[in-house]
Amino acid sequence: MASLEFLVIIALLGGVLAYLVGKLSKVVGASLTVLVSGFIFVSVAYFGLNGSLDASITYLPFVSFEATDLYLGTSFGILVTFIFFMVSFFNPYFVDKFKYPSLYSMFYLFSLAGVLGVFFTDDFLVLFFFFELVVWTSLFLIPLGKSKKAASWYYGFSAFGSFSLLFAIFVMRNTAGSFNINDGLSMVGGSDQILVFILLMVAAFAKLGAFPLHIWLPKVLGNSPDPVTSVFSGGLEKLGAFVAVMGLVKLAPVGPVIEAIDMALGQYLIAILGALTIVFGTLMAIRQDDAKKLIAYSSMSNGGYILVALTLLNDTSVSGALYHVLIHALASTAAFLAIGAVNRQTGTTKMSELGGMIHKMPVTYIVYLIAIISMAGIPPMGGFVSKWLIFQSVINEGMILIAIATFFGSIGSFLYVFRPLAALFLGQELPEFRKVIKEAPFFMLLPMIILSGLNIFTGVHPSVILQYINNVLAELGVTELGITTWTLSGNNGDLYPALIAVVFGVGVVIAFIIFIVLKKSRKVDLMDTYTAGNFVYTEELLHYSVDFYAPIERLYEKHINIMKDFYKGIAKKVQEFGSFVKYFFFTNKPEITVLWVVIVLGILLLWGDLL
Amino acid sequence: MSAVLLIAIPILAAFISIIVKKWSPYMLLFVSFGLVILLGYLPFEIITIGGFSAPYGISLVVDNYSYTALYVVNVLFFLVAIINVCNYKKLGTILLVSLAGLNGLMLTGDLFNLFVFLEISGISAYIITTTNKKPLATFNYLVAGTVGSILYLLGLIILYNMFGTLNMQDMAVRIAASGATDIEVALPFLLMFIGIGVEAKLLPFNSWVKGILGHSNKLTGPMIAGVYAAASLFVFGRLLTEVFVISDTFMLIISVILAFSILAGEAMAYSSTKVREILLFSSIAQAGIAVLIFVSGFTGYAVLFISLNGFSKVVLFLIINHATEVVGSDEVIDLKGLFVNNKLVGASFTATVLSLLGLPLFAGFFVKMGILSQLFSSGDYVFPAIILLSSVVEGVYFVKLLTKLWYKEDNLPQVKFELPLVYLVVVISLLLVVFGLYFEPLHEQALVLVNHVKGVIL
């Protein structure tokens, strides 16, 4: 038996210890995060899967944990602690670049403690406590990277989300009389239920980075230090998915039922927003030059898939959504870690500044390749399975527009995920990197290899994990997905993932033979291109990744800043309101104050006369 | 020990310090420390001065509420005094007078006596703020403060005319017994509300704040924003919970004023580029929230909120005003990177801000949850929404401020913090963390104060 309370305390104390040790030696302090998060992951996974996590509390005040019905929380908990564990391998290699290294180690583990609390509690107030703990501890990880502004964007959206959650919590408390999560979600009804639904969705959207609350996501993922980016994308974003499950699945459907598609209006609206998230994320990802920002926007659109799938509430869709949570966490963490490895070795993530990394970092290349194949939803990786489940449930429901959006996102992801592959890893090596670059050290490769292995495993043999997800479905009251050892049954027939993998494997072998047999290609310099008869002044512009999709981008490039301008507009309005009040009330003239006093009194007196 | 001594000792010391000027700083320290100790031996009682019973004599009330208030005010006062005593030796006498005035405000159970103490503490505040070297701002403060206390007095005269008593409890009883409608007493109450509102920094009666706190130094910043703000809010609480009868119209007006105070305060802080202005506008919003909690009738949490706020503001203003004195500017840009070489002070500042924002692991979280929980329980969804919205804005500008103060590569501001100041802010911020993890005592205190409201005395 592993006590959850014990694990939370371990994470908190481990954080303090990592801080103190980090004062003496940065790297040792950061290595401590590997140990602690590894210990927590192993305990949560082992005892969680055995169903023997101990929920009792002896030391922590006011905290309480879920004792039964643990499948949902446990599955999320295992996943996110796993991501924390995997990413922590990167910490010792990155920590010396940070301004406050020991603080980094501490907050890394504090966030982990927060995550544990969120997934395993049965009490809304405790959930909020840990939710906010995650917000502010992860907040301080962000400015260690490139941008200091990203932190305030993140806090703004996060606070808006978590305060919506809090509002929902108190509304439910008023109905249910206690902070119990299941009571609150099941007992709330009427107009309160609509309010709770909207508020929970705001919280989920803000945390997941879904349209229209997505602005912070690319900023944070694009500018944070590489390990932090991976943790955000693979781990902390999933808090949003967790809240979305509460609002969309655990809460009864909201609004009148639309007969044609047999779906409640509330769910349908969320599905539309999810579809928009997919489309906008895809369009923005296509036009990025920075590989990290590109994957960041892809994270956003993947959040959209999860939302769309959760609204449908049937066996294929909900299992598809939960499976997609897992797949996206694995794939995007692997992709971000691979880019992080490149960043550590070269110092940049801009596609137009890199090329030919495959020669020096072949393992990283393979890891990235597998990750993006999974993200694009191509077999035999996990992404294929989850998208297979999601697509057919969308089509089966008859939601044509949303189906189009999901297909658009999927095809769009072909367009963008292969670009960093080509630009960073393939092509010619840049002269300045030719000598100095080496493959990343072993302990950075290890988590990437493990994640890649899982990316393949989830695509070849998904039934093991889907079997577990079926337990979650049962707990949520959704019909279970039909699974045998080697098949998944969907609405349109059965899928044989292993068979597909075998066929793909054969194809890869044949391609490899052809590659060996055929003549080797001639190596040329990166800039050895079509410059005949011209002087080339800025040769970077001739890099093939520059303006790669310019014709598509031109279609929408004038409209990309609408949402950002909208939020900047709000900020500006707040500022203007502040300046306005200052101008009117905070003068150097006391008579103005007296005037206001008289006006307020006058209002009351007139009021008294009139009434 | 009698509560009278809390007022008499500082006054006596003030007189002696006029005669022996050299002693005044030491007497100040000795007296304010002594009062903190003496508070431990204060029995709960109502003292009628001169033995005249309730409606005729002046009474001093020591109950849970005033006891907590006295403790907070005296401890804060002592802390501010100990940091500043060497730099402002001439102010020893006037600080003693203001201590007497503040203690009187907390103790008195008589409405007219309250006015007297308002004036005493007010006048000493004017003199204290002359150390800002901004005479015009002090003059504005004086005018605004005087108008405020006159309005209070006017309201009080009307009440006295109506009910013939000045004693708070007696007044409450007589109002209830007389069957006067809410509308009839709304005018005097509004006058008194505005009068105290000037001192408590409610919009739109608070234009003096910008001049005073915007140019404050290490003494006036913590003193006005910490000690005086706490004291005036405690007075507000006493009046709102024990005397005022709040009619619907009156409530509406108060609600609008408070909502406006909270939202506009945060917006103004958001639009400011000077650190001191950010802090002072944020404290306007906090004052609005405090009064709001009192009006809603949740005295316990209001007292906790005010106390935490007082301590937090002392920390924030001490750090920023010290840095400002050294650097010579309080623009955020000039103070950028302040904490890079002052990590301990920076950590205290950050912890205090996080507590102010109500984030978990800090004492502020518990208080904020308590407040929201109470407000929601009473079925009110509007004010929680306003408080939550305002804290989003508050969070954004504080996070912006923090990242700026923590990050800068070179050309850092050269600020050294003296040991007593560092020690003080670290201890306070550590306490915020300790009470954030172990909030049972706060909870109990809140419950005690909830039970106190209207009833212990009569």
Interface residues (C-beta under 8 A of the other chain):
Chain A: P61 K99 Y100 L125 F129 F130 E132 L133 V135 W136 L139 P143 K148 K149 A151 S152 Y155 G156 A159 F160 F163 L166 F167 F170 V171 R173 N174 A571 V574 Q575 E576 F577 G578 S579 V581 K582 F584 F585 F586 T587 N588 K589 P590 I592 T593 V594 W596 V597 V600 L601 I603 L604 L605 W607 G608 L611
Chain B: L136 A137 F139 N140 V143 A144 V147 L151 I183 A186 L187 L190 L191 I194 V198 L203 P204 F205 N206 S207 W208 V209 K210 G211 T249 F250 I253 I257 A264 E266 A267 M268 A269 Y270 S271 S272 F281 L354 L359 P360 L361 F365 M369 L372 S373 F376 S377 G379 Y381 P384 A385 L388 L389 S391 V392 V393 G395 V396 V399 K400 T403 K404 W406 Y407 L437 Y438 F439 E440
